[in-house]
Structure formats: structure tokens, C-alpha cells
Amino acid sequence: MANDTPVPLNRIERILRNMIASAAGLSILAILAVILANLTGVNTRESVWLMVAVLPFIGLTLALVLIIVFMIVSVVRRRRLARDSS
């Protein structure tokens, strides 16, 4: 395998990448929704808004953990490829 050849993502890495993007994207949208709701005078400490306000804490933490898992899986796979090619 040449050094310039890009290594394709395997299935687990694609799934992790999509989960990271989904968790982070949903959290960012929730942050924007809470900011806009507060600007318009909506009480975000009631019912559904409380869940929307807490979502970024959970989602961004999950995204960070998934990024770490993605990096570990990627490093392990690349080491195996390097070991098998030499």
C-alpha cells in the first residue's frame, strides 16, 4: 500500500462519524432554540423547554466521548493496516 493512498473508513468509523455529527448538531440546534426562546420571552424552565435546555449537556458530552472512541478505533485500525502491509 502506497503512503499516498487514502485509507477508507470502515463501517464502525462511518457509524461513529454520523453519531458524532448527529449528537453535536442536535445539541447546537437546541442551544440556538433556547437562546431564541429566551430572547422572545418564553419561560424555558417549563415542560418541553426544560428538556431542550438540558439536551446540550448530554449531547455534547456524548459527542466528546464518541470522538475519543472514534480516535481509538481509527488508530487501532491504522496500526493493523501498517503491521499487515509490512
N, C-alpha and C positions, 0 to 999 in steps of 0.2 A: 504494500500500500504506500503510495507516494505521500510525502508530507503535505502537499498542497491539496490533497483530496479531502473534501469536507466529509465529516463523519455524520451520517444521517441519524436522526433521532429515532429511538426505538419506541415501542408503544407506551411503555411506562412513562418515559420522558414527555411524550406528547400529552398524555393524560394529566400529568403533573403541571405542565405548562398551561393547559387550559383551566385547570383548577385554580392555579395562582392568579391567572388573569380574571377569572370569574369572581373570586373572593375579593381581590383588590378593587376591581371595577365596581362591584356592588357596594363595597364599603365607601368608595369615593362618591358614588351616587347618593348614598344615604347621608353622608356628610353635607353634600350640597343641598339635599332636601331639607335637612334640619336647619341649615343656615337660612334658606329661603323662607321656611316656615316661621322662624324667629323674626325675620325682617317684616313679614306680613302680619305678625301679631298672634300667631297660633300658639296655644299652650302645648309645648312638646312634652309635658310631663303627664299626659293622659293617654290611655289605651294604646292605640296603634303607634302613635308618635313616640311613645316610650321605647317600644321595640325598635323602631327605626333609629332612635338616638343611641341605643346600645349596640346595634349591629356593627358599626365600625370597630368597636373594641374587639369583638370576636373575630370579625372578618380579616382585619389587618394582622392580628396575631396568628390566625390560621395561615394567611398568606406568607408570613415570615417563616413559620415552621415548614411550610411546603417548599419554600425557596431553599432552605437548608437541606431538606430531603432530596430535592432536585439536584443540588450540587453534589451531594454524596453519591447518588445514583450515577450521575454523569462521570464523576471522577473514577468510580469503580469500573464502569463500562469502558472508559478510555484506557485505563490501565490494562484491562483484559485484552483489548484490541492491540495495544502496543506489545504486550507479552506474547500474544499469539502470532503477530506478524514478524517478530524477530526470532 
